[in-house]
Structures are given as C-alpha cells and as structure tokens.
Amino acid sequence: MMTSEIFICASVDVAEGGKGVRFPVSAGREATTGFVVRFDGAAHGYLNRCAHVPVELDWAPGEFFESSGLYIMCATHGAIYMPDTGYCTGGPCRGARLRKIAVIEKDGQLFWQPDDYVKPLVT
C-alpha cells in the first residue's frame, strides 16, 4: 500500500534547535496541528499536543524549543521533551511521550505521512 506524503515546507525553514513549522492535521476527527523541528541534524514531527493536558506546546507559533535549543518545552506546564524521541524527561507528564508523526526529508523538502490517528485535515 502506498503511503501518501504531504508537503510541510522547505528543509531550510526548520533550523537546528530553532523555530519549527506547524502544519494542519486531523487527530481523531479533531482539527489541530502537527509540527516539525530539527534536532541533531534530523527532522522530527509530532502532534502539537502536550502529553499532560491536550494543549498546544508552542509559546508562539513555531517556538517549541526552550532557550538552550536542546529540549521541546510545553509553554503551558513546562513539561520538557526530548526532541528526537518525544519522551518527557521532566514536568507533570514525566515518562509520557508526544505523539510522533512520521516525517520524511527528501530533495530539500519536508513531508509528513498520515497514520491511523493523524490524518490530513479535510476542509
């Protein structure tokens, strides 16, 4: 079965440990966003929803990293996540994980792949 790939942005739009890019998704029939960040040279995608309480993580659009650029941080609760695995290492949801979204990087562009829960947003 062919898995569709949905364009997010140009690879250069996602800087190492810097600003990420949000993209529209549907998660369990709810319109929400996913996001992609770059860490350790690789692009990582997640559902933009804290594992503690389902609120968006970024403190301003695309701002997911805390000041060191080493961790994703929930702007609401301060939960700290590993950018490469989504594992919560500190805060109210320690031990939980962000919901991973498969991201593919090719030809200088980033794409995401829908799964059984995270699907394209139908407008």
N, C-alpha and C positions, 0 to 999 in steps of 0.2 A: 504494500500500500504506500502510495506517495504521501509524504507529509508536506503540507504547504509551508512555505516560508513567507513571512510578512515583513516587508521593509520597515525598519525603525529609523535609521539615519546613516549618514556617512560615518565611517570609523573615526575620523579625526574629530568628530563632535563630542566624543567621550574620552576625556583626558584621564590619565593615570591618577587615581586618588582624588580626582576633582569632580566637577559637575557631571551629573548623569543626565540621561534623557528619559523622559516619561513617554509612554505610549498607551493609547486606549485599548482596553480589553474588557471582556465579559468574564466574570468569575461566578460560576453557579447562577447564571442569569442576572447577576447584578453588574451594572455598568461601573467600571472602576478603572484603575490604571496599573500598568506594569512599569518597570524601569530597568534600565541597563546602566551599569557602572563599569569602570575599568580598574582592575587591581592585579598587580604582579604581571602586567602585560596582557592579561586576558579579559575579555568582556564577560560579565555575569549578569543574568537577568532574574528579576524577582517580581512577584506580585507586590504592589505598593500597599502593603497591609502589615502592621505590626503583629507579631505573634501573641502579644499580651492582650490588646484590645484592637479590634479591626479599624484602626485609623491609619491615614497615610503617614509615611515616615518622614518625608522631606520637610524641612523647616521653611524653605522657599522652593519654588518649582525647580527640580533637578538637583537640589542641595541635599545629598544623602550622607556624605561623609562628615565626621566630626573634624575638628581643626587639624589633627595630625595627618589626615588622609589615610589612616590605617584601618578605620572601622566605620561601618554604617551605623548611624545612631538615630533612634526614634526621637523626633522633635518633641513629642508629647510626653513620653515617660522616661526618656533617657536610656532605653534599652540599647545595648551595644551588640552588634552583629559582625561576624567575620564576613568580609566581602566576597570571599571565594567559595564559602560553603553555606552562608546564611545562618550559621549556628549562633545562637545567642549566648554570649560569654558573660554578660553582666546586666543587671536590672531585673525588673519584675517578672520577666519570662525566661530567665536563665535556663538553658537546656533545651528550649524550644528552637524552632527554625522558621526562617522565612520560606514562603512557597516559591520554589525555583521555577523559572521559565527558561526553557531551552533557547539559547542564543547562538547563532551561527555568524561567523565573520568570514566574508569572502569578497574578493575583488574590491577592497576598500569600503565595504558596506556592512552594516549590521542588520540581521533579520531575526525574528523570533518565530518559534514553532508552537502552534496550539497543542493542547493535550486534552485529556478527558474532562478537565475542570476549567482551565483557562482557554478561552476561545476568542476569536475576533469579535469586536463589538459590532452588532448589527444596528444600523441606524435607520 
